[in-house]
Amino acid sequence: MMENNRRERLFQELDECLDLFHKKLHRQKQDASEQMGYGRLLLNTINSYAKLLDTEELELRVEKLESQIKDGVLIPNEGR
């Protein structure tokens, strides 16, 4: 449960970062280096978000497979 709370908090923080960096990237008055910096931050945030989503998806798949094994769907329970 605590792990899920931490993960949800990370998603919230990343959402806030995405919003902020997107706004900063599209501001009118900024030089090219500042714009590139915010672009890099935006890409890094998106990359972090994707890694969390991949991890979450893998964990859900593992849980599903474990449930199927436990229920005898993948491996019949007869031999145990």
N, C-alpha and C positions, 0 to 999 in steps of 0.2 A: 504494500500500500504506500509506504514512504517513497519507494522507487517511482511509482506512478505520479505521486505529487511532485517529485523533483523533475520528472520528465515534462509534466504539464507546465511547471514553472519555467523550464528551459524553452518550451515552445512559446510561452507568453513573452519571454524576454526577446527571443528571436523575432517574433512578430513585431514587437516595438522597434527593434533595430531595423528591420526591413522597412517599416514605415518611415522612420527617421532618415535613413540613408537615401531612400527614394526621394523624399522631399528635398534633402540637401543636394542631391545630384542634379535636380531639375530647377534649382534656384537660378534666377536671372543673372545676378552679378557675382561671378566667381571666375578665377583664372583657370586655365586648363589643368594645371597640376592639382589644384584643389578638387576639381571635377573628377580627375583620374583617381585621386585618393578615395573619394566617396564611392566611385565605381568599384574599386577594389574591395572596399569594406562591404558593399552590397553583395558582390560575388562570394566573398568569404562567408557571409551570413547565410546566403542561399545554400552554399556547400555544407555548412554545419547543419542546417535544417534538413537537407537531403539525407545526411548520415544518420540523424536521429530517426527519420522516417524509415530508412532501410533497417535499422536496428529494431524498431518497433514491429515492422512487418515480419522480420525473421523470428522475433520472439512469439508473435501470434501464430506463425506457422509451426513452430516447435511445440507450442501448447496444443495445437490442434492434432499434430501427429502423436504426441504423448497420450492424448485423450483417445485417439483411435486405437493405439496399441493397448491401452488399458481396457478398452471396450471390446477387444478382440477383433477389430475390423481389419487391421493390417496383419496381425499375427494371431491365428486362432488360439483361444484360451485352453483348448483341449490338452495341449502338451505341457501345461504348467501344473 
